Amino acid sequence: MKNRITSLYGIKYPIIQGGMIWVSGWRLATAVSNAGGLGLIGAGSMYPHILKEHIQKAKQATDKPFGVNVPLLYADIEEIMQIIVDEGVNIVFTSAGNPKKWTKFLQDNGIIVTHVVSSVKFAQKAQEAGVEAIVAEGFEAGGHNGREETTTLTLIPAVRKAIDIPLIAAGGIATGKQMLATMILGAEGVQIGSRFVATEESSAHQNFKQAVLEAKDGDTMLTLKELAPVRLIKNKFYEKLQELYKTCPTEEQLKQLLGRGRAKLGMFEGDLVDGELEIGQVSSIIDEVKPAGEIVREIVQEFDTSIRNIGDKCL
């Protein structure tokens, strides 16, 4: 399965594991990398010294390529970027901010830069900033999302038409058939988040993993659009938000209810009542916790089988 994405990152399969907060530590990242995909350590929920520890452990656990996902609005961004350079990380996925500020710095230090976007406009700006590849993430995705609410099915062909560099699809992808669908639309690889939450190597709390397995169609919702849109499982915290929305709250009132550490409380500590449970719509078809490597192999096998089936139907 060779294309521009596998060549760019030096991987066997064009499958990238999303660098999710409170989920994507070195164990998950290296499991995916060892299976032939590209694992990402999620720096968004790590203090700088914790990130350094995860990078060092990842280097001991795999000789395959892996990377780090860095939200550019990170408070300790300068220290994070220096750690990435000092530790010899070769691949960085940036998100939640303007890639122009850091792309050249990273590339000057031999690092491949990929940026995550939610619209054609931001894809074009990222290409102008010089990134080597783009992840276009649709509205279905879990966690923090774009304000445009454009679905993956619509976003991928639109971005493909607007840029020349390699394109990775994200949002609502958990199977080989879904991977094939996005590649038919113009993607050259996929970034998968939610499916890798429900893995043995994921650092998510067991309670959260179980909530993902039990999620059904319609159980997730995008909310907090006034602050930073986030898709999460409906629970008591979500219900409190909806009650507050009935009063036409100010941003300050929303911030007060949200507080600090809400995602950690739900996803890492397992509080399914008051925690923020960030997950994508595709959670409705996830029904089993498996090793991450097994998931990679299943996706590849279904992808290959689906291509053959399409060929047979077209004869």
RAWOJO-V730079 format. One record per run of one state. SS is the DSSP state (~ for helix, > for strand, _ for the rest). FROM is the first residue (numbers start at 0). TO is the last residue. If there is no record, write none. Layout:
[[SS | FROM | TO] [SS | FROM | TO]]
This chain:
[[_ | 0 | 2] [~ | 3 | 8] [_ | 9 | 13] [> | 14 | 16] [_ | 17 | 24] [~ | 25 | 33] [_ | 34 | 36] [> | 37 | 41] [~ | 42 | 44] [_ | 45 | 46] [~ | 47 | 60] [_ | 61 | 64] [> | 65 | 70] [_ | 71 | 75] [~ | 76 | 85] [_ | 86 | 89] [> | 90 | 94] [_ | 95 | 98] [~ | 99 | 107] [_ | 108 | 110] [> | 111 | 116] [_ | 117 | 118] [~ | 119 | 128] [_ | 129 | 131] [> | 132 | 136] [_ | 137 | 141] [> | 142 | 143] [_ | 144 | 150] [~ | 151 | 161] [_ | 162 | 164] [> | 165 | 169] [_ | 170 | 174] [~ | 175 | 183] [_ | 184 | 187] [> | 188 | 191] [_ | 192 | 192] [~ | 193 | 196] [_ | 197 | 197] [> | 198 | 198] [_ | 199 | 204] [~ | 205 | 213] [_ | 214 | 218] [> | 219 | 222] [_ | 223 | 228] [> | 229 | 232] [_ | 233 | 234] [~ | 235 | 244] [_ | 245 | 249] [~ | 250 | 257] [_ | 258 | 260] [~ | 261 | 267] [_ | 268 | 276] [> | 277 | 277] [_ | 278 | 279] [~ | 280 | 284] [_ | 285 | 288] [> | 289 | 289] [_ | 290 | 290] [~ | 291 | 313] [_ | 314 | 314]]
